[in-house]
Amino acid sequence: MHGLSPQRKRDIGALLAVLVLLAVVLPLTLDAFRLNLVSKYLAFAFVAVGVVLTWGYGGVLSLGQGMFFGLGGYMMAMFLKLEASAPELPDFMVWSSVEQLPAWWQPFHSLGWTVAGILVIPAVLAYVFSYAIFKRRVSGVYFAIVTLSLALTLTVVVVGQQGDTGGANGITDFRTLLGWDIATDEARRTMYFVEVAAIALVMMVSLAIVRSRFGKLLIAIRDKEDRVRFSGYNTAHMKAFVFAVAAVLSAIGGAFYSLQVGLIAPGVIGVVASVEMVIYAAVGGRLSIPGAVIGALLIGFLKSYLSETFPEGWLYVLGAVFILVVWAMPNGLAGLGEKLMRRRGAEVAP
C-alpha cells in the first residue's frame, strides 16, 4: 500500500473495516433473529450507495429510489411466488378471479430471466427517463419532485392492480428458492453472507467509479455543469448513466429484501420509504460509500430499537436524530470521522 495515495488508503481502510464488521463481528455477536434484521437493513445499503453516487458525486437528488427497489423486489418475489404456487396460479390471483397467468409474468418462471430483468429493466427505464429530463436541463429540486411524483404514482398503480401485483398486501407466502427452503435460520445465514459478498463487490466497483476520471467529471458536473458542457461533454448522458447505475443497485437491494424478509409490498416503493433511503446516505455521509452502508445499518437498528422501546413516540425521536445529524454533521458520520482523524493527526505531528 506504500504506492497508494492517502485517499486510496482511507478508502481501503474504511472498506475493510465495514467488511470486518459485516462478515466477522455481527455474525459472531448476534443471534439468528437479529442477524436476519441486519440482512434487511443491508438490502437498503445497496440503495444508499446508489444515492451517494447520484447525489453526493453527481449532484442529482432522487426522492424516488423506492421505485427501483420495488422493481427488483417484485421481480424476485414473482419468481419465488410462481415456484411456491406451481402448477396453480398465485393465491391472490385466484382470489381476484384471474383465470390465466398474465403474459408479463411468464418470464419469471426462470431464475435466469428474473436476474436478467432485475439488472436490465431498472437500468433501461432509469436511463431513458432521466436522459429525457436531463436533456431538457431539468435538475435540482425539480428532478427530485418528478421522481417523488413517480414513486407515488407507482404505489397507486401497484395497489390498484390487485390481481396482478397482490395489491396493498403485496406478494408473500413463499419459502423456497429452486427447491431450497430459505425460511430456515441456516438458509438465512447463508444468504446473509451472499449479501455481504454482494455489497462488498458493489462498494469496490462504486469506489472505482468515483476515483476514476468519470468520477472526477461527475464532481465537476455537480459543481459547474455549464463549464463541463461547454468543454464538449454530454453531461445529460453522464448523469443518466450514474442514475441508471443507482437504479440497478436499488433493484439488487430489493431482490435481497424479498429473499430475506419473505415479502414485498407497496410500502417500500412509496414516498416515505424513498425519502428514508436518502436519509441513510445523509447520515452515513453523502460522499462516503462505506459510510452509506453504515448509515443504513445504523438507522435500521435505531428504527427497530426505538419502535420496540418507544412504540408511541419513536418516529419523533428518529426525526430529531435526523435533524441533529443534518444540522451538526452536514457530511454525515464519515465526515465527522475524517475531521477527528485530521485533528488527531495535527496533534500528533511535531
N, C-alpha and C positions, 0 to 999 in steps of 0.2 A: 504493500500500500504506500510505499515511500514515494512513488512517482505520481500519486494521485493528488489532486487539488484539495484544499481544505473543505470545499463544498462537497466534493465527491466522498471524502472521508466521513463527513457528517451524514450524508445520505445513506452510506453503507452501514454506519453505526446505528442510525435510527431504524433502518430496515431490519438489521439483525436483532435489535432489542425487541421490536414488535414480534418477530418470529419466535424468539425465545419465550416471550410471554404467551403467545398463542399455542405453540407446539409443545412446550415443556411445563411452564408454571401453571397455567389454567387446568390442563388435563390432570395434573398431579394433585391439585388442591380442591377441585370442585367435584361434587357428586354428579351422577348421570343427569339429573333434572337440571341443575344449574349449567352444566356444560351444554345441554341442548338449548338453553336460553342464550348462551354465548353464540351458538350456531345461528340463531335467529338474528341477533344483533349484527353478526358478521355479514349476513346477507345484505344489510343496509350499508355496510362498509364499502361494498362494490360501488354503490350509488355515490357515496361520499367522495370516493377517489375521482369519479367522473365529474363531480361538482367542482373539485379542486382544479381539474384540467380546464373546464369551461369557464368557470367564474374567476378562480384565483389567477390563472395564467392567461386565459383568453378574454377576460372581461365580459363574458356572456353569462348573465344570470338567468337560469331557467327555474321556474317555480312549478314545473310540470314533469319532473323526472319520475313521478309515480306512474305516469303513462307507460313508460318503457319497462319499469319494474313490474307493472301489472301484466304487460305483454309477455314477458319472459315467464312470469309466474303462471299465467293462464295457459300458455302453451305446454309447459311441463305438466301442469295439472290435467290438461286434456289427455295427454298420453297416459298418465297414471290412472285416470278415471276410466278410459277405454279398456285398459288392461284389467282393472278391477271389475268392470261390468261385463266383459266378454262372456258369451256372444250376444248378450242383451244390450239394449240401449241404456245409457246412464239413467239413474233413477229420476233425476229432476226433469229429464225429457219425457219420461213416462208420465210423471205427474202433470206435465204441461200438455199432454195429449199429442206429443210429437211422435209420428209413426215411422219416420225414416231418419237415419243419421244425416245431418246437413253435409253437403259436399265439402265445405271448407274444414270439416272435422276429419275427413278421410286420411290426409297425410299424417295425422298424429297417431295412427296405428303403429308407425315406425319410430323407434327412438332416434335413428339416424336423421330422419327428416325433421323430427322435433328439435334436435340440437341445431341442425342447419337453420331452421326457422328462428330459433332464439338468437342466433348470431347474425343472420342476414336481414330478416324483416325489420327489426328496430333500426338497424343501420341505414337501410334504404329509405324508410319513412322519415327518419330524422334528417338525413342529408337533403332529401328532396324538399321537405317542408322548410328547413332552416335556410337552405341556399336561396329559395324563392324570396324569403323575407330579408335575408342579409343583402341580396342583390339590389333590393329597393332601399338599402341603407337604413333599415329599421333596426334599432338596437336599444340597449339600456332598459329603462323601465317599461318601454313599450313592448319589447320582446318578452319580458317577464310576464306582463299582463296577458299576452297572447298565449303563452304556454300554460299559465294558470287557468285561462278560459278553456283551453283544450282538455286539461285534466278534469275539469268539472263536467265538460260535455261528455267525455268518455265514461265517466262514472254514471251519468244519467243513462247513457246508451246500454251499458253493461247491466245495470239494474233493471232496465225496461225489457231486456231480451231474456226473460226467464227461461224459455225453452231452449235457448242456445248457450247461455252462459251460467245458468243457475241463479240468475237474478241477484237479489240482495244477500242471499245466503252463500253465493259463490259456489265453488266446486270443492267438495270434500269427500271423506269416506273412501280413501284409498290407502292401501297398506304395502303394496309390492312394487318393485322395480325389476322387470324381467324375471319375475318369479321369486325375487329376494325380498324377504319380509323386512321392510325398512322401519317398522314401528318398534322394534326391539332396541334395548339400550345399546347392545353391541353394534347393531347396524348404524345407529345414530352416531355412535362414537367413531365408527369408520368413516361415515360421511363427513363428520366434523374435520377429520384430518385431510380428507379430499378437499374440503372447502378452504382449509388453511393453505394447502398447496396452491389452490387456485388464486387466493388473494395474494400470496407471495409472488406468483407469476405476474399478476396484474400490477402490483406495486413496482416490480422491476421494470416492466415494459413502460409504465407511466413515468417512472424516473428517467428512463432512457429518452422518452419523448421530450420531457421538459428541459433536459440538459442538452438536447440536440440543437442543431441550427433552427429546426422548425419551432422548438420551444422558445428560442430567443425571438423569433419572428412573432410568435403569439404574444409575448410580453410587449413587443413594440406595437402590435395592433391594439392591445389593451390600453397602452399609454397614449399613442399618437397614430390612430388608424389612418388618418388622411395622409400623413407622410409616407407610410408604408404603401398605400395605394398609389401615390404619386411616383413611388420608386419602381412601379411596374408589377407589383404583386397583386394577385387576385385574392383580396382579403375575405371576400364572401366565401370563396371555396375553402380557405383555411379555417375559418370559423365554423363552417358547416361540417368540415371533416372532423374537427375535435368534438363538435356536438354529437356527431354520429358515433364516435368512439365512446363518449359518455353514455349514449343510449344503449350501446351493446353491453357496457359494464353494468348498467342498471338492469338490463334483461337477464344477465347472468345471475345477478343477485336475486332477482325474482324467482328464477328457476331453483336456486338453492333454498329459497324461502319455502316454496311449495314442498320440496323434498323433506326439509327439516320440521316444518310446522304441521304439515299434513292437510293444509287447506289453502285456498286463495280466495279472497273476497274483494268487493269493490272498495272497501275501506283503505286498502293500500294504494289505490290509484288516485284517490281524491286530493282535494286541496290541502287538507290538514297534513296528510302523510307527505305530500310533496314539499311542503314548507319545512317540515321536520327534517327531511333529508338534506336540505340546505343548512339547517342548524347544526347537523352533525359535522359538516365541513367547517362551519364557522367556529365551533367550539374547539375542534382539533387544530385548526389553523388552515385558512384557505389557500396558503402557499406551501402546505406540507402534506405530502401524500401519506407517509406513515402517521402523521397527526390526524388525518381524516379517519383512519382505521381506529385509532384510539378514541377519537371523538364519538364515533358510532357506538363503540363498546361502552364508553362512559355514560352517554346519555341513555343507552339501553338499560344499563344497570340502575341508573338513577330512576328511570320510569318504573322499573319493577319494584325497587325498594320503596319509593315514595308511595306508589299505589297500594302496597301492602301495609305500610306504616300509617299513612295519612289518606285513607280511601276517599275522604270528602274534599280535601284541600290540596291534593298532590299536584294538580295542574297549576295552581297558583305558585307553589314552591318551585316547580320546574320552570315556570315563566320567569320568576325572579332570578333564577340561576342563569337563564339565557341572557337576560338584560344585564346582569352583573358582568358576565363574560364579555359581551359585546362592548360594554362601557369601559371596563378596566383592562381588557386584553383584546384589542382590535385584531391582532394577528393570532388569536387563539392560544391554546396551551403550548403549541410548538413555538410560537413567537416568544412567549414567556420563558420557555426553556432556553432558547437561544440567548435571550437577554441576560439570564442568570449565568450562563456559561461564559459570555463575554465579560461580565462583571467579575466573575471568579478568575478568569484569565488575566484581567487587568490587575487584580490584587496580587496574584502570584508573580507576575512579571516584575523584575527588579526596577 
